[in-house]
Amino acid sequence: MIRRTTVRLPSELLKKAQRKAAAEGRTLTGLMEEGLRYVVSEKPSNEKRERVMPRVSTAGGGQAPGVRTLRDLEEIEDAEYIERLRNGFR
């Protein structure tokens, strides 16, 4: 049985979730459902995960290559997040 509910979220989190859902071609409801299923079904893991370091520009200064605006950076982060989703957050 599917039920409706109201969820209060910080506006930035909601915007980011909406962008992710749109980037994946799915609904916000579907994205939230998958996230909740993941959180409630997984047992906490005590094993240490490999730390992923952010990309660092080797240029003499300025932004990383391909990043000119904050929007460029958000798109890169969204793409990386989608890839982590596909790989099961590993």
mmCIF file as gemmi writes it, N, C-alpha and C atoms, coordinates in Angstrom:
data_model
loop_
_atom_site.group_PDB
_atom_site.id
_atom_site.type_symbol
_atom_site.label_atom_id
_atom_site.label_alt_id
_atom_site.label_comp_id
_atom_site.label_asym_id
_atom_site.label_entity_id
_atom_site.label_seq_id
_atom_site.pdbx_PDB_ins_code
_atom_site.Cartn_x
_atom_site.Cartn_y
_atom_site.Cartn_z
_atom_site.occupancy
_atom_site.B_iso_or_equiv
_atom_site.pdbx_formal_charge
_atom_site.auth_seq_id
_atom_site.auth_asym_id
_atom_site.pdbx_PDB_model_num
ATOM 1 N N . MET Axp A 1 ? 0.843 -1.178 0 1 0 ? 1 A 1
ATOM 2 C CA . MET Axp A 1 ? 0 0 0 1 0 ? 1 A 1
ATOM 3 C C . MET Axp A 1 ? 0.887 1.239 0 1 0 ? 1 A 1
ATOM 4 N N . ILE Axp A 2 ? 0.628 2.136 -0.901 1 0 ? 2 A 1
ATOM 5 C CA . ILE Axp A 2 ? 1.39 3.378 -0.98 1 0 ? 2 A 1
ATOM 6 C C . ILE Axp A 2 ? 0.641 4.453 -0.214 1 0 ? 2 A 1
ATOM 7 N N . ARG Axp A 3 ? 1.387 5.189 0.621 1 0 ? 3 A 1
ATOM 8 C CA . ARG Axp A 3 ? 0.779 6.252 1.419 1 0 ? 3 A 1
ATOM 9 C C . ARG Axp A 3 ? 1.486 7.566 1.125 1 0 ? 3 A 1
ATOM 10 N N . ARG Axp A 4 ? 0.772 8.635 1.33 1 0 ? 4 A 1
ATOM 11 C CA . ARG Axp A 4 ? 1.33 9.964 1.149 1 0 ? 4 A 1
ATOM 12 C C . ARG Axp A 4 ? 1.796 10.489 2.495 1 0 ? 4 A 1
ATOM 13 N N . THR Axp A 5 ? 2.818 11.304 2.471 1 0 ? 5 A 1
ATOM 14 C CA . THR Axp A 5 ? 3.309 11.932 3.688 1 0 ? 5 A 1
ATOM 15 C C . THR Axp A 5 ? 3.966 13.259 3.341 1 0 ? 5 A 1
ATOM 16 N N . THR Axp A 6 ? 4.148 14.077 4.33 1 0 ? 6 A 1
ATOM 17 C CA . THR Axp A 6 ? 4.828 15.355 4.153 1 0 ? 6 A 1
ATOM 18 C C . THR Axp A 6 ? 6.211 15.24 4.768 1 0 ? 6 A 1
ATOM 19 N N . VAL Axp A 7 ? 7.203 15.698 4.036 1 0 ? 7 A 1
ATOM 20 C CA . VAL Axp A 7 ? 8.578 15.663 4.516 1 0 ? 7 A 1
ATOM 21 C C . VAL Axp A 7 ? 9.121 17.079 4.477 1 0 ? 7 A 1
ATOM 22 N N . ARG Axp A 8 ? 9.707 17.507 5.558 1 0 ? 8 A 1
ATOM 23 C CA . ARG Axp A 8 ? 10.326 18.84 5.598 1 0 ? 8 A 1
ATOM 24 C C . ARG Axp A 8 ? 11.824 18.676 5.392 1 0 ? 8 A 1
ATOM 25 N N . LEU Axp A 9 ? 12.336 19.357 4.378 1 0 ? 9 A 1
ATOM 26 C CA . LEU Axp A 9 ? 13.752 19.278 4.032 1 0 ? 9 A 1
ATOM 27 C C . LEU Axp A 9 ? 14.323 20.677 3.884 1 0 ? 9 A 1
ATOM 28 N N . PRO Axp A 10 ? 15.607 20.852 4.187 1 0 ? 10 A 1
ATOM 29 C CA . PRO Axp A 10 ? 16.252 22.135 3.892 1 0 ? 10 A 1
ATOM 30 C C . PRO Axp A 10 ? 16.181 22.387 2.388 1 0 ? 10 A 1
ATOM 31 N N . SER Axp A 11 ? 15.961 23.621 1.993 1 0 ? 11 A 1
ATOM 32 C CA . SER Axp A 11 ? 15.758 23.938 0.582 1 0 ? 11 A 1
ATOM 33 C C . SER Axp A 11 ? 16.941 23.521 -0.288 1 0 ? 11 A 1
ATOM 34 N N . GLU Axp A 12 ? 18.178 23.651 0.207 1 0 ? 12 A 1
ATOM 35 C CA . GLU Axp A 12 ? 19.345 23.263 -0.589 1 0 ? 12 A 1
ATOM 36 C C . GLU Axp A 12 ? 19.37 21.762 -0.824 1 0 ? 12 A 1
ATOM 37 N N . LEU Axp A 13 ? 19.003 20.982 0.2 1 0 ? 13 A 1
ATOM 38 C CA . LEU Axp A 13 ? 18.955 19.528 0.044 1 0 ? 13 A 1
ATOM 39 C C . LEU Axp A 13 ? 17.887 19.136 -0.969 1 0 ? 13 A 1
ATOM 40 N N . LEU Axp A 14 ? 16.745 19.783 -0.908 1 0 ? 14 A 1
ATOM 41 C CA . LEU Axp A 14 ? 15.669 19.502 -1.853 1 0 ? 14 A 1
ATOM 42 C C . LEU Axp A 14 ? 16.097 19.83 -3.28 1 0 ? 14 A 1
ATOM 43 N N . LYS Axp A 15 ? 16.735 20.98 -3.474 1 0 ? 15 A 1
ATOM 44 C CA . LYS Axp A 15 ? 17.199 21.355 -4.821 1 0 ? 15 A 1
ATOM 45 C C . LYS Axp A 15 ? 18.206 20.359 -5.362 1 0 ? 15 A 1
ATOM 46 N N . LYS Axp A 16 ? 19.126 19.919 -4.492 1 0 ? 16 A 1
ATOM 47 C CA . LYS Axp A 16 ? 20.136 18.966 -4.926 1 0 ? 16 A 1
ATOM 48 C C . LYS Axp A 16 ? 19.492 17.625 -5.283 1 0 ? 16 A 1
ATOM 49 N N . ALA Axp A 17 ? 18.522 17.202 -4.481 1 0 ? 17 A 1
ATOM 50 C CA . ALA Axp A 17 ? 17.804 15.95 -4.759 1 0 ? 17 A 1
ATOM 51 C C . ALA Axp A 17 ? 17.031 16.054 -6.073 1 0 ? 17 A 1
ATOM 52 N N . GLN Axp A 18 ? 16.406 17.197 -6.319 1 0 ? 18 A 1
ATOM 53 C CA . GLN Axp A 18 ? 15.673 17.389 -7.567 1 0 ? 18 A 1
ATOM 54 C C . GLN Axp A 18 ? 16.615 17.333 -8.774 1 0 ? 18 A 1
ATOM 55 N N . ARG Axp A 19 ? 17.804 17.933 -8.643 1 0 ? 19 A 1
ATOM 56 C CA . ARG Axp A 19 ? 18.792 17.887 -9.731 1 0 ? 19 A 1
ATOM 57 C C . ARG Axp A 19 ? 19.232 16.453 -9.996 1 0 ? 19 A 1
ATOM 58 N N . LYS Axp A 20 ? 19.477 15.696 -8.927 1 0 ? 20 A 1
ATOM 59 C CA . LYS Axp A 20 ? 19.909 14.315 -9.086 1 0 ? 20 A 1
ATOM 60 C C . LYS Axp A 20 ? 18.827 13.473 -9.75 1 0 ? 20 A 1
ATOM 61 N N . ALA Axp A 21 ? 17.596 13.65 -9.302 1 0 ? 21 A 1
ATOM 62 C CA . ALA Axp A 21 ? 16.486 12.897 -9.89 1 0 ? 21 A 1
ATOM 63 C C . ALA Axp A 21 ? 16.364 13.222 -11.38 1 0 ? 21 A 1
ATOM 64 N N . ALA Axp A 22 ? 16.454 14.495 -11.724 1 0 ? 22 A 1
ATOM 65 C CA . ALA Axp A 22 ? 16.357 14.898 -13.125 1 0 ? 22 A 1
ATOM 66 C C . ALA Axp A 22 ? 17.528 14.339 -13.934 1 0 ? 22 A 1
ATOM 67 N N . ALA Axp A 23 ? 18.728 14.362 -13.367 1 0 ? 23 A 1
ATOM 68 C CA . ALA Axp A 23 ? 19.902 13.854 -14.07 1 0 ? 23 A 1
ATOM 69 C C . ALA Axp A 23 ? 19.787 12.357 -14.329 1 0 ? 23 A 1
ATOM 70 N N . GLU Axp A 24 ? 19.089 11.649 -13.446 1 0 ? 24 A 1
ATOM 71 C CA . GLU Axp A 24 ? 18.917 10.205 -13.592 1 0 ? 24 A 1
ATOM 72 C C . GLU Axp A 24 ? 17.646 9.859 -14.358 1 0 ? 24 A 1
ATOM 73 N N . GLY Axp A 25 ? 16.851 10.881 -14.722 1 0 ? 25 A 1
ATOM 74 C CA . GLY Axp A 25 ? 15.616 10.649 -15.46 1 0 ? 25 A 1
ATOM 75 C C . GLY Axp A 25 ? 14.565 9.928 -14.634 1 0 ? 25 A 1
ATOM 76 N N . ARG Axp A 26 ? 14.455 10.28 -13.36 1 0 ? 26 A 1
ATOM 77 C CA . ARG Axp A 26 ? 13.49 9.638 -12.487 1 0 ? 26 A 1
ATOM 78 C C . ARG Axp A 26 ? 12.775 10.666 -11.638 1 0 ? 26 A 1
ATOM 79 N N . THR Axp A 27 ? 11.818 10.228 -10.864 1 0 ? 27 A 1
ATOM 80 C CA . THR Axp A 27 ? 11.065 11.155 -10.028 1 0 ? 27 A 1
ATOM 81 C C . THR Axp A 27 ? 11.772 11.364 -8.696 1 0 ? 27 A 1
ATOM 82 N N . LEU Axp A 28 ? 11.45 12.472 -8.063 1 0 ? 28 A 1
ATOM 83 C CA . LEU Axp A 28 ? 11.979 12.753 -6.736 1 0 ? 28 A 1
ATOM 84 C C . LEU Axp A 28 ? 11.503 11.676 -5.756 1 0 ? 28 A 1
ATOM 85 N N . THR Axp A 29 ? 10.257 11.252 -5.899 1 0 ? 29 A 1
ATOM 86 C CA . THR Axp A 29 ? 9.719 10.202 -5.036 1 0 ? 29 A 1
ATOM 87 C C . THR Axp A 29 ? 10.537 8.92 -5.169 1 0 ? 29 A 1
ATOM 88 N N . GLY Axp A 30 ? 10.864 8.548 -6.391 1 0 ? 30 A 1
ATOM 89 C CA . GLY Axp A 30 ? 11.663 7.347 -6.62 1 0 ? 30 A 1
ATOM 90 C C . GLY Axp A 30 ? 13.04 7.445 -5.999 1 0 ? 30 A 1
ATOM 91 N N . LEU Axp A 31 ? 13.662 8.607 -6.122 1 0 ? 31 A 1
ATOM 92 C CA . LEU Axp A 31 ? 14.982 8.834 -5.547 1 0 ? 31 A 1
ATOM 93 C C . LEU Axp A 31 ? 14.919 8.722 -4.031 1 0 ? 31 A 1
ATOM 94 N N . MET Axp A 32 ? 13.921 9.35 -3.427 1 0 ? 32 A 1
ATOM 95 C CA . MET Axp A 32 ? 13.779 9.314 -1.97 1 0 ? 32 A 1
ATOM 96 C C . MET Axp A 32 ? 13.466 7.893 -1.49 1 0 ? 32 A 1
ATOM 97 N N . GLU Axp A 33 ? 12.636 7.177 -2.237 1 0 ? 33 A 1
ATOM 98 C CA . GLU Axp A 33 ? 12.296 5.808 -1.849 1 0 ? 33 A 1
ATOM 99 C C . GLU Axp A 33 ? 13.542 4.922 -1.858 1 0 ? 33 A 1
ATOM 100 N N . GLU Axp A 34 ? 14.344 5.041 -2.909 1 0 ? 34 A 1
ATOM 101 C CA . GLU Axp A 34 ? 15.556 4.229 -2.983 1 0 ? 34 A 1
ATOM 102 C C . GLU Axp A 34 ? 16.514 4.564 -1.839 1 0 ? 34 A 1
ATOM 103 N N . GLY Axp A 35 ? 16.652 5.861 -1.554 1 0 ? 35 A 1
ATOM 104 C CA . GLY Axp A 35 ? 17.53 6.265 -0.464 1 0 ? 35 A 1
ATOM 105 C C . GLY Axp A 35 ? 17.056 5.74 0.877 1 0 ? 35 A 1
ATOM 106 N N . LEU Axp A 36 ? 15.768 5.816 1.133 1 0 ? 36 A 1
ATOM 107 C CA . LEU Axp A 36 ? 15.226 5.304 2.395 1 0 ? 36 A 1
ATOM 108 C C . LEU Axp A 36 ? 15.381 3.791 2.486 1 0 ? 36 A 1
ATOM 109 N N . ARG Axp A 37 ? 15.134 3.098 1.376 1 0 ? 37 A 1
ATOM 110 C CA . ARG Axp A 37 ? 15.31 1.637 1.393 1 0 ? 37 A 1
ATOM 111 C C . ARG Axp A 37 ? 16.752 1.274 1.695 1 0 ? 37 A 1
ATOM 112 N N . TYR Axp A 38 ? 17.674 2.011 1.128 1 0 ? 38 A 1
ATOM 113 C CA . TYR Axp A 38 ? 19.099 1.759 1.375 1 0 ? 38 A 1
ATOM 114 C C . TYR Axp A 38 ? 19.431 1.968 2.849 1 0 ? 38 A 1
ATOM 115 N N . VAL Axp A 39 ? 18.963 3.061 3.412 1 0 ? 39 A 1
ATOM 116 C CA . VAL Axp A 39 ? 19.285 3.385 4.802 1 0 ? 39 A 1
ATOM 117 C C . VAL Axp A 39 ? 18.678 2.385 5.778 1 0 ? 39 A 1
ATOM 118 N N . VAL Axp A 40 ? 17.427 2.008 5.577 1 0 ? 40 A 1
ATOM 119 C CA . VAL Axp A 40 ? 16.779 1.125 6.541 1 0 ? 40 A 1
ATOM 120 C C . VAL Axp A 40 ? 17.14 -0.34 6.341 1 0 ? 40 A 1
ATOM 121 N N . SER Axp A 41 ? 17.641 -0.742 5.18 1 0 ? 41 A 1
ATOM 122 C CA . SER Axp A 41 ? 17.939 -2.149 4.946 1 0 ? 41 A 1
ATOM 123 C C . SER Axp A 41 ? 19.389 -2.508 5.231 1 0 ? 41 A 1
ATOM 124 N N . GLU Axp A 42 ? 20.269 -1.583 5.148 1 0 ? 42 A 1
ATOM 125 C CA . GLU Axp A 42 ? 21.689 -1.867 5.331 1 0 ? 42 A 1
ATOM 126 C C . GLU Axp A 42 ? 22.06 -1.876 6.805 1 0 ? 42 A 1
ATOM 127 N N . LYS Axp A 43 ? 22.889 -2.84 7.16 1 0 ? 43 A 1
ATOM 128 C CA . LYS Axp A 43 ? 23.439 -2.864 8.508 1 0 ? 43 A 1
ATOM 129 C C . LYS Axp A 43 ? 24.699 -2.012 8.487 1 0 ? 43 A 1
ATOM 130 N N . PRO Axp A 44 ? 24.933 -1.245 9.549 1 0 ? 44 A 1
ATOM 131 C CA . PRO Axp A 44 ? 26.147 -0.425 9.566 1 0 ? 44 A 1
ATOM 132 C C . PRO Axp A 44 ? 27.385 -1.295 9.41 1 0 ? 44 A 1
ATOM 133 N N . SER Axp A 45 ? 28.282 -0.843 8.59 1 0 ? 45 A 1
ATOM 134 C CA . SER Axp A 45 ? 29.509 -1.59 8.339 1 0 ? 45 A 1
ATOM 135 C C . SER Axp A 45 ? 30.631 -1.02 9.19 1 0 ? 45 A 1
ATOM 136 N N . ASN Axp A 46 ? 31.335 -1.897 9.878 1 0 ? 46 A 1
ATOM 137 C CA . ASN Axp A 46 ? 32.465 -1.46 10.694 1 0 ? 46 A 1
ATOM 138 C C . ASN Axp A 46 ? 33.761 -1.447 9.909 1 0 ? 46 A 1
ATOM 139 N N . GLU Axp A 47 ? 33.718 -2 8.696 1 0 ? 47 A 1
ATOM 140 C CA . GLU Axp A 47 ? 34.932 -2.015 7.899 1 0 ? 47 A 1
ATOM 141 C C . GLU Axp A 47 ? 35.239 -0.614 7.387 1 0 ? 47 A 1
ATOM 142 N N . LYS Axp A 48 ? 36.498 -0.319 7.288 1 0 ? 48 A 1
ATOM 143 C CA . LYS Axp A 48 ? 36.917 0.997 6.83 1 0 ? 48 A 1
ATOM 144 C C . LYS Axp A 48 ? 36.806 1.063 5.316 1 0 ? 48 A 1
ATOM 145 N N . ARG Axp A 49 ? 36.221 2.138 4.846 1 0 ? 49 A 1
ATOM 146 C CA . ARG Axp A 49 ? 36.119 2.358 3.407 1 0 ? 49 A 1
ATOM 147 C C . ARG Axp A 49 ? 37.355 3.091 2.923 1 0 ? 49 A 1
ATOM 148 N N . GLU Axp A 50 ? 37.667 2.829 1.67 1 0 ? 50 A 1
ATOM 149 C CA . GLU Axp A 50 ? 38.789 3.536 1.074 1 0 ? 50 A 1
ATOM 150 C C . GLU Axp A 50 ? 38.414 5.003 0.928 1 0 ? 50 A 1
ATOM 151 N N . ARG Axp A 51 ? 39.265 5.865 1.384 1 0 ? 51 A 1
ATOM 152 C CA . ARG Axp A 51 ? 38.997 7.297 1.32 1 0 ? 51 A 1
ATOM 153 C C . ARG Axp A 51 ? 39.251 7.791 -0.094 1 0 ? 51 A 1
ATOM 154 N N . VAL Axp A 52 ? 38.274 8.492 -0.634 1 0 ? 52 A 1
ATOM 155 C CA . VAL Axp A 52 ? 38.403 9.05 -1.98 1 0 ? 52 A 1
ATOM 156 C C . VAL Axp A 52 ? 38.762 10.526 -1.848 1 0 ? 52 A 1
ATOM 157 N N . MET Axp A 53 ? 39.907 10.865 -2.366 1 0 ? 53 A 1
ATOM 158 C CA . MET Axp A 53 ? 40.378 12.238 -2.273 1 0 ? 53 A 1
ATOM 159 C C . MET Axp A 53 ? 39.839 13.038 -3.463 1 0 ? 53 A 1
ATOM 160 N N . PRO Axp A 54 ? 39.484 14.298 -3.223 1 0 ? 54 A 1
ATOM 161 C CA . PRO Axp A 54 ? 38.99 15.126 -4.326 1 0 ? 54 A 1
ATOM 162 C C . PRO Axp A 54 ? 40.101 15.406 -5.331 1 0 ? 54 A 1
ATOM 163 N N . ARG Axp A 55 ? 39.677 15.683 -6.569 1 0 ? 55 A 1
ATOM 164 C CA . ARG Axp A 55 ? 40.652 16.019 -7.591 1 0 ? 55 A 1
ATOM 165 C C . ARG Axp A 55 ? 41.331 17.34 -7.243 1 0 ? 55 A 1
ATOM 166 N N . VAL Axp A 56 ? 42.599 17.388 -7.496 1 0 ? 56 A 1
ATOM 167 C CA . VAL Axp A 56 ? 43.365 18.6 -7.234 1 0 ? 56 A 1
ATOM 168 C C . VAL Axp A 56 ? 44.034 19.015 -8.533 1 0 ? 56 A 1
ATOM 169 N N . SER Axp A 57 ? 43.918 20.293 -8.823 1 0 ? 57 A 1
ATOM 170 C CA . SER Axp A 57 ? 44.533 20.809 -10.033 1 0 ? 57 A 1
ATOM 171 C C . SER Axp A 57 ? 46.049 20.834 -9.872 1 0 ? 57 A 1
ATOM 172 N N . THR Axp A 58 ? 46.758 20.436 -10.913 1 0 ? 58 A 1
ATOM 173 C CA . THR Axp A 58 ? 48.214 20.52 -10.888 1 0 ? 58 A 1
ATOM 174 C C . THR Axp A 58 ? 48.679 21.817 -11.534 1 0 ? 58 A 1
ATOM 175 N N . ALA Axp A 59 ? 47.724 22.64 -11.932 1 0 ? 59 A 1
ATOM 176 C CA . ALA Axp A 59 ? 48.062 23.931 -12.535 1 0 ? 59 A 1
ATOM 177 C C . ALA Axp A 59 ? 48.664 24.842 -11.467 1 0 ? 59 A 1
ATOM 178 N N . GLY Axp A 60 ? 49.236 25.92 -11.913 1 0 ? 60 A 1
ATOM 179 C CA . GLY Axp A 60 ? 49.889 26.851 -11.002 1 0 ? 60 A 1
ATOM 180 C C . GLY Axp A 60 ? 48.919 27.666 -10.162 1 0 ? 60 A 1
ATOM 181 N N . GLY Axp A 61 ? 47.659 27.473 -10.288 1 0 ? 61 A 1
ATOM 182 C CA . GLY Axp A 61 ? 46.675 28.208 -9.504 1 0 ? 61 A 1
ATOM 183 C C . GLY Axp A 61 ? 45.336 28.197 -10.207 1 0 ? 61 A 1
ATOM 184 N N . GLY Axp A 62 ? 44.329 28.603 -9.507 1 0 ? 62 A 1
ATOM 185 C CA . GLY Axp A 62 ? 42.999 28.654 -10.1 1 0 ? 62 A 1
ATOM 186 C C . GLY Axp A 62 ? 42.222 27.368 -9.921 1 0 ? 62 A 1
ATOM 187 N N . GLN Axp A 63 ? 41.133 27.261 -10.652 1 0 ? 63 A 1
ATOM 188 C CA . GLN Axp A 63 ? 40.253 26.109 -10.528 1 0 ? 63 A 1
ATOM 189 C C . GLN Axp A 63 ? 40.822 24.894 -11.258 1 0 ? 63 A 1
ATOM 190 N N . ALA Axp A 64 ? 40.249 23.751 -10.95 1 0 ? 64 A 1
ATOM 191 C CA . ALA Axp A 64 ? 40.608 22.529 -11.654 1 0 ? 64 A 1
ATOM 192 C C . ALA Axp A 64 ? 40.172 22.668 -13.114 1 0 ? 64 A 1
ATOM 193 N N . PRO Axp A 65 ? 40.831 21.965 -14.017 1 0 ? 65 A 1
ATOM 194 C CA . PRO Axp A 65 ? 40.462 22.045 -15.431 1 0 ? 65 A 1
ATOM 195 C C . PRO Axp A 65 ? 38.988 21.699 -15.64 1 0 ? 65 A 1
ATOM 196 N N . GLY Axp A 66 ? 38.301 22.467 -16.454 1 0 ? 66 A 1
ATOM 197 C CA . GLY Axp A 66 ? 36.898 22.23 -16.749 1 0 ? 66 A 1
ATOM 198 C C . GLY Axp A 66 ? 35.941 22.88 -15.773 1 0 ? 66 A 1
ATOM 199 N N . VAL Axp A 67 ? 36.458 23.512 -14.724 1 0 ? 67 A 1
ATOM 200 C CA . VAL Axp A 67 ? 35.596 24.152 -13.731 1 0 ? 67 A 1
ATOM 201 C C . VAL Axp A 67 ? 35.776 25.662 -13.845 1 0 ? 67 A 1
ATOM 202 N N . ARG Axp A 68 ? 34.751 26.303 -14.4 1 0 ? 68 A 1
ATOM 203 C CA . ARG Axp A 68 ? 34.804 27.759 -14.527 1 0 ? 68 A 1
ATOM 204 C C . ARG Axp A 68 ? 33.806 28.427 -13.612 1 0 ? 68 A 1
ATOM 205 N N . THR Axp A 69 ? 32.709 27.706 -13.314 1 0 ? 69 A 1
ATOM 206 C CA . THR Axp A 69 ? 31.663 28.278 -12.472 1 0 ? 69 A 1
ATOM 207 C C . THR Axp A 69 ? 31.251 27.27 -11.414 1 0 ? 69 A 1
ATOM 208 N N . LEU Axp A 70 ? 30.49 27.723 -10.44 1 0 ? 70 A 1
ATOM 209 C CA . LEU Axp A 70 ? 29.964 26.836 -9.413 1 0 ? 70 A 1
ATOM 210 C C . LEU Axp A 70 ? 29.059 25.78 -10.038 1 0 ? 70 A 1
ATOM 211 N N . ARG Axp A 71 ? 28.338 26.146 -11.081 1 0 ? 71 A 1
ATOM 212 C CA . ARG Axp A 71 ? 27.451 25.205 -11.778 1 0 ? 71 A 1
ATOM 213 C C . ARG Axp A 71 ? 28.264 24.055 -12.382 1 0 ? 71 A 1
ATOM 214 N N . ASP Axp A 72 ? 29.438 24.359 -12.947 1 0 ? 72 A 1
ATOM 215 C CA . ASP Axp A 72 ? 30.312 23.31 -13.485 1 0 ? 72 A 1
ATOM 216 C C . ASP Axp A 72 ? 30.704 22.33 -12.381 1 0 ? 72 A 1
ATOM 217 N N . LEU Axp A 73 ? 31.058 22.851 -11.229 1 0 ? 73 A 1
ATOM 218 C CA . LEU Axp A 73 ? 31.453 22.012 -10.104 1 0 ? 73 A 1
ATOM 219 C C . LEU Axp A 73 ? 30.287 21.154 -9.627 1 0 ? 73 A 1
ATOM 220 N N . GLU Axp A 74 ? 29.082 21.73 -9.558 1 0 ? 74 A 1
ATOM 221 C CA . GLU Axp A 74 ? 27.895 20.976 -9.136 1 0 ? 74 A 1
ATOM 222 C C . GLU Axp A 74 ? 27.605 19.838 -10.116 1 0 ? 74 A 1
ATOM 223 N N . GLU Axp A 75 ? 27.765 20.092 -11.408 1 0 ? 75 A 1
ATOM 224 C CA . GLU Axp A 75 ? 27.526 19.056 -12.408 1 0 ? 75 A 1
ATOM 225 C C . GLU Axp A 75 ? 28.526 17.917 -12.278 1 0 ? 75 A 1
ATOM 226 N N . ILE Axp A 76 ? 29.785 18.237 -11.994 1 0 ? 76 A 1
ATOM 227 C CA . ILE Axp A 76 ? 30.805 17.202 -11.794 1 0 ? 76 A 1
ATOM 228 C C . ILE Axp A 76 ? 30.462 16.374 -10.56 1 0 ? 76 A 1
ATOM 229 N N . GLU Axp A 77 ? 30.078 17.051 -9.473 1 0 ? 77 A 1
ATOM 230 C CA . GLU Axp A 77 ? 29.714 16.336 -8.247 1 0 ? 77 A 1
ATOM 231 C C . GLU Axp A 77 ? 28.485 15.459 -8.466 1 0 ? 77 A 1
ATOM 232 N N . ASP Axp A 78 ? 27.5 15.968 -9.225 1 0 ? 78 A 1
ATOM 233 C CA . ASP Axp A 78 ? 26.303 15.182 -9.518 1 0 ? 78 A 1
ATOM 234 C C . ASP Axp A 78 ? 26.667 13.924 -10.305 1 0 ? 78 A 1
ATOM 235 N N . ALA Axp A 79 ? 27.523 14.076 -11.294 1 0 ? 79 A 1
ATOM 236 C CA . ALA Axp A 79 ? 27.935 12.929 -12.105 1 0 ? 79 A 1
ATOM 237 C C . ALA Axp A 79 ? 28.687 11.903 -11.256 1 0 ? 79 A 1
ATOM 238 N N . GLU Axp A 80 ? 29.538 12.371 -10.351 1 0 ? 80 A 1
ATOM 239 C CA . GLU Axp A 80 ? 30.268 11.454 -9.473 1 0 ? 80 A 1
ATOM 240 C C . GLU Axp A 80 ? 29.308 10.737 -8.533 1 0 ? 80 A 1
ATOM 241 N N . TYR Axp A 81 ? 28.302 11.44 -8.044 1 0 ? 81 A 1
ATOM 242 C CA . TYR Axp A 81 ? 27.316 10.838 -7.148 1 0 ? 81 A 1
ATOM 243 C C . TYR Axp A 81 ? 26.511 9.758 -7.88 1 0 ? 81 A 1
ATOM 244 N N . ILE Axp A 82 ? 26.114 10.049 -9.1 1 0 ? 82 A 1
ATOM 245 C CA . ILE Axp A 82 ? 25.368 9.07 -9.891 1 0 ? 82 A 1
ATOM 246 C C . ILE Axp A 82 ? 26.218 7.82 -10.11 1 0 ? 82 A 1
ATOM 247 N N . GLU Axp A 83 ? 27.494 8.005 -10.369 1 0 ? 83 A 1
ATOM 248 C CA . GLU Axp A 83 ? 28.389 6.866 -10.562 1 0 ? 83 A 1
ATOM 249 C C . GLU Axp A 83 ? 28.5 6.04 -9.284 1 0 ? 83 A 1
ATOM 250 N N . ARG Axp A 84 ? 28.569 6.718 -8.123 1 0 ? 84 A 1
ATOM 251 C CA . ARG Axp A 84 ? 28.613 5.999 -6.843 1 0 ? 84 A 1
ATOM 252 C C . ARG Axp A 84 ? 27.309 5.229 -6.632 1 0 ? 84 A 1
ATOM 253 N N . LEU Axp A 85 ? 26.185 5.798 -7.013 1 0 ? 85 A 1
ATOM 254 C CA . LEU Axp A 85 ? 24.894 5.095 -6.899 1 0 ? 85 A 1
ATOM 255 C C . LEU Axp A 85 ? 24.904 3.818 -7.736 1 0 ? 85 A 1
ATOM 256 N N . ARG Axp A 86 ? 25.4 3.942 -8.944 1 0 ? 86 A 1
ATOM 257 C CA . ARG Axp A 86 ? 25.454 2.772 -9.832 1 0 ? 86 A 1
ATOM 258 C C . ARG Axp A 86 ? 26.358 1.679 -9.283 1 0 ? 86 A 1
ATOM 259 N N . ASN Axp A 87 ? 27.405 2.087 -8.549 1 0 ? 87 A 1
ATOM 260 C CA . ASN Axp A 87 ? 28.355 1.114 -8.006 1 0 ? 87 A 1
ATOM 261 C C . ASN Axp A 87 ? 28.037 0.711 -6.564 1 0 ? 87 A 1
ATOM 262 N N . GLY Axp A 88 ? 26.883 1.115 -6.067 1 0 ? 88 A 1
ATOM 263 C CA . GLY Axp A 88 ? 26.482 0.717 -4.718 1 0 ? 88 A 1
ATOM 264 C C . GLY Axp A 88 ? 27.212 1.453 -3.614 1 0 ? 88 A 1
ATOM 265 N N . PHE Axp A 89 ? 27.56 2.713 -3.8 1 0 ? 89 A 1
ATOM 266 C CA . PHE Axp A 89 ? 28.227 3.563 -2.806 1 0 ? 89 A 1
ATOM 267 C C . PHE Axp A 89 ? 29.597 3.016 -2.395 1 0 ? 89 A 1
ATOM 268 N N . ARG Axp A 90 ? 30.282 2.384 -3.285 1 0 ? 90 A 1
ATOM 269 C CA . ARG Axp A 90 ? 31.62 1.847 -2.937 1 0 ? 90 A 1
ATOM 270 C C . ARG Axp A 90 ? 32.695 2.768 -3.364 1 0 ? 90 A 1
